């Protein structure tokens, strides 16, 4: 029994290594054959003409991910503080399962709700086609809310009670204690939750496919439609052959690199600073 955790870690690491090897083996050669600069900095994507420029879809992915984090991160953190520091135990016992249930809803359901309610609302209230960066960001922002909330809540609950008592003994109010003591102490766990949420936002496919508009043009404002890398792979991989298929695997390799880069930056941001508890 003592070796089970090591075995699980070994299997997990092996599975991740095999996935990374497969994606890189399929995606890097086409990327190098076309030229990284042409592939990453080209705006035009036309499989019939053999032109594979990824920049518009990469920009769309970043647009949607950034918008989703702007929606989900502050709301999730506020909900975590509400659960751990403000609500009574009976009220928190009702809200926490509701947040967990929100995380169990399939992404296609969020997509349908966004398609039927949010897209027409944006179209009539703000103009444009309704299918847009804004619609995708709001939908994905709600989808990542449980991840941010539950990870931040666990990190806040792990902060020793003595921190709260010492802060209040010095005359700090509840908001001061949360802002000056609890959030810095829980920062590594909160950052980990934000990383997981960003990874979910980057990799989300179905809901974004339904509400983003899937336009192969660069977005100039949040009301413009976009297509993400994941949406392109989902739409075109079923019939792609030759260079087209290789370009889609190259897009997967770019997504993998983007995820690894975000994870690396988050590990640096999550390290305790001088004077903060480990």
C-alpha positions in Angstrom: 0.0 0.0 0.0 2.9 2.4 0.7 4.0 2.2 -2.9 0.6 3.1 -4.4 1.2 6.9 -4.3 4.5 6.4 -6.1 2.9 4.1 -8.7 0.1 6.6 -9.3 2.6 9.4 -9.7 4.7 7.3 -12.1 1.6 6.4 -14.2 0.5 10.1 -14.3 4.0 11.3 -15.3 4.2 8.6 -18.0 0.8 9.4 -19.4 1.7 13.1 -19.6 5.0 12.3 -21.2 3.4 10.1 -23.9 0.7 12.8 -24.7 3.4 15.5 -25.0 5.6 13.3 -27.1 2.7 12.4 -29.5 1.6 16.0 -29.9 5.2 17.3 -30.4 6.1 14.4 -32.8 3.1 15.2 -35.0 3.1 19.0 -34.6 6.7 20.2 -34.6 7.8 18.8 -38.0 5.0 20.7 -40.0 5.7 23.8 -37.9 9.4 23.7 -38.8 8.7 22.8 -42.5 6.5 25.9 -43.0 8.6 28.1 -40.8 7.7 29.2 -37.2 7.5 32.9 -38.2 5.1 32.2 -41.1 3.0 29.9 -39.0 2.8 32.0 -35.8 2.7 35.5 -37.4 0.5 34.8 -40.4 -3.1 36.1 -40.3 -4.5 34.0 -43.1 -5.8 30.5 -42.5 -7.2 28.9 -45.7 -6.8 25.1 -46.0 -7.9 25.0 -49.6 -5.1 27.5 -50.6 -2.6 25.8 -48.4 -2.1 28.9 -46.2 -1.9 28.2 -42.5 -1.4 31.4 -40.4 -2.2 30.9 -36.7 -2.0 34.5 -35.4 -5.7 35.3 -35.6 -6.7 32.1 -33.7 -3.9 32.5 -31.2 -5.1 36.1 -30.5 -8.7 34.8 -30.2 -7.6 32.2 -27.7 -5.8 34.9 -25.6 -8.8 37.2 -25.9 -11.2 34.7 -24.6 -8.9 33.4 -21.9 -8.1 36.9 -20.6 -11.8 37.9 -20.6 -12.8 34.7 -18.8 -10.1 35.3 -16.1 -11.3 38.9 -15.7 -14.8 37.5 -15.0 -14.1 34.3 -13.1 -11.0 35.2 -11.0 -12.5 38.1 -8.9 -15.9 36.5 -8.6 -14.3 33.2 -7.5 -12.0 34.8 -5.0 -14.9 36.9 -3.6 -17.0 33.7 -3.3 -14.1 31.9 -1.5 -13.8 34.7 1.0 -17.5 34.7 1.5 -17.5 31.0 2.2 -14.5 30.9 4.6 -14.8 34.3 6.4 -18.2 35.8 6.2 -21.0 33.3 6.0 -22.2 31.2 8.9 -21.5 27.5 8.8 -25.1 26.6 7.8 -25.1 29.1 5.0 -21.7 28.0 3.8 -22.9 24.4 3.9 -25.6 25.4 1.4 -23.5 27.6 -0.9 -20.5 25.2 -1.3 -22.4 22.3 -2.8 -24.1 24.8 -5.1 -20.7 25.9 -6.4 -19.6 22.2 -6.7 -22.7 21.5 -8.7 -22.0 24.4 -11.0 -18.6 22.8 -11.8 -20.4 19.5 -12.8 -22.6 21.0 -15.5 -21.4 19.9 -19.0 -19.8 22.6 -21.1 -22.4 22.1 -23.9 -25.1 23.2 -21.5 -23.3 26.4 -20.8 -22.9 26.8 -24.6 -26.7 26.3 -25.1 -27.5 28.8 -22.4 -25.1 31.4 -23.9 -26.5 30.8 -27.4 -30.1 31.2 -26.4 -29.8 34.1 -23.9 -26.5 35.8 -23.8 -25.9 36.1 -27.6 -29.3 37.8 -28.3 -28.8 40.0 -25.3 -25.5 41.3 -26.5 -26.8 41.7 -30.0 -29.7 43.9 -28.9 -28.1 45.7 -26.1 -24.6 46.4 -27.4 -24.8 45.8 -31.1 -22.8 43.5 -33.4 -23.6 39.9 -34.2 -23.8 38.8 -30.6 -21.4 36.0 -31.2 -18.3 37.6 -29.8 -15.3 37.6 -27.5 -17.6 39.1 -24.8 -20.1 36.2 -25.0 -17.3 33.6 -24.9 -15.6 35.3 -22.1 -18.7 35.5 -20.0 -19.6 31.9 -20.6 -16.2 30.5 -19.9 -15.8 32.9 -16.9 -18.8 31.3 -15.3 -17.4 27.8 -16.1 -14.1 28.4 -14.4 -15.8 30.0 -11.3 -16.0 26.7 -9.4 -12.3 26.0 -9.9 -11.2 29.4 -8.6 -13.7 29.3 -5.7 -12.9 25.8 -4.4 -9.1 26.1 -4.7 -9.1 29.5 -3.1 -11.4 28.4 -0.4 -9.2 25.4 0.4 -6.1 27.7 0.6 -7.9 30.1 2.9 -9.1 27.4 5.2 -5.5 26.1 5.4 -4.3 29.4 6.9 -3.9 28.9 10.7 -6.6 30.3 12.9 -3.9 32.0 15.0 -3.3 34.5 12.0 -6.8 35.7 12.3 -6.8 36.0 16.0 -3.5 37.9 16.1 -4.7 40.3 13.5 -7.9 41.0 15.3 -6.0 41.3 18.6 -4.1 44.2 17.0 -7.3 46.0 16.1 -7.7 45.0 12.4 -11.2 44.7 11.0 -12.5 41.7 9.0 -11.7 43.3 5.7 -8.2 44.3 6.8 -7.5 40.8 8.0 -8.6 39.3 4.8 -6.7 41.7 2.6 -3.5 42.0 4.6 -3.2 38.6 6.3 -5.2 35.9 4.7 -4.8 36.6 1.0 -1.0 36.8 1.2 -0.8 33.7 3.3 -3.0 31.8 0.9 -1.4 33.1 -2.2 0.3 29.9 -3.4 -3.0 28.0 -3.3 -4.9 30.8 -4.9 -2.4 31.1 -7.7 -2.6 27.3 -8.3 -6.4 27.7 -8.6 -6.0 30.5 -11.1 -3.6 28.4 -13.2 -6.1 25.5 -13.3 -8.8 27.9 -14.3 -6.7 29.5 -17.0 -5.9 26.0 -18.3 -9.6 25.2 -18.5 -10.2 28.5 -20.3 -7.5 27.9 -22.8 -8.6 24.4 -23.5 -12.4 25.0 -23.6 -13.9 23.9 -26.9 -17.6 23.3 -27.1 -19.0 26.3 -25.3 -16.6 28.7 -27.1 -17.4 27.0 -30.4 -21.1 27.8 -29.9 -20.9 31.5 -28.8 -17.6 33.0 -30.1 -18.7 33.3 -33.8 -15.7 31.3 -35.3 -14.6 34.2 -37.6 -11.1 33.8 -39.0 -10.4 37.5 -38.6 -8.6 39.4 -35.9 -10.9 40.9 -33.3 -10.6 44.7 -32.7 -13.0 44.9 -29.7 -14.8 42.5 -27.4 -18.0 42.6 -29.6 -16.2 41.1 -32.5 -16.4 37.3 -33.3 -13.3 35.2 -33.0 -12.1 31.6 -33.5 -9.9 29.9 -30.9 -7.2 27.3 -31.5 -9.3 24.5 -29.9 -12.4 25.4 -32.0 -10.3 25.2 -35.2 -9.0 21.8 -34.2 -12.5 20.5 -33.3 -14.0 21.9 -36.6 -11.4 20.7 -39.1 -9.5 17.7 -37.7 -12.2 15.3 -38.9 -11.6 15.9 -42.6 -8.0 17.3 -42.5 -5.3 15.5 -44.5 -1.7 16.2 -45.4 -0.4 19.6 -44.6 -3.7 20.6 -43.2 -3.7 17.8 -40.6 -0.1 18.7 -39.8 -1.0 22.3 -39.2 -3.7 21.3 -36.8 -1.3 19.2 -34.8 1.1 22.2 -34.8 -1.8 24.2 -33.3 -2.0 21.5 -30.6 1.7 21.8 -29.9 1.3 25.6 -29.6 -1.5 25.0 -27.1 0.7 22.7 -25.1 3.5 25.2 -25.1 1.1 27.9 -24.0 -0.1 25.8 -21.1 3.4 25.0 -20.0 4.4 28.6 -20.1 1.4 29.7 -18.0 2.2 27.0 -15.5 5.8 28.0 -15.3 4.9 31.7 -14.7 2.3 30.7 -12.1 4.9 28.6 -10.2 7.1 31.7 -10.0 4.2 33.9 -8.9 3.1 31.4 -6.3 6.5 31.2 -4.5 6.3 32.8 -1.1 8.0 36.2 -0.9 10.4 37.3 1.7 8.6 37.7 5.0 5.6 35.5 3.9 4.9 32.1 5.4 5.9 29.0 3.4 
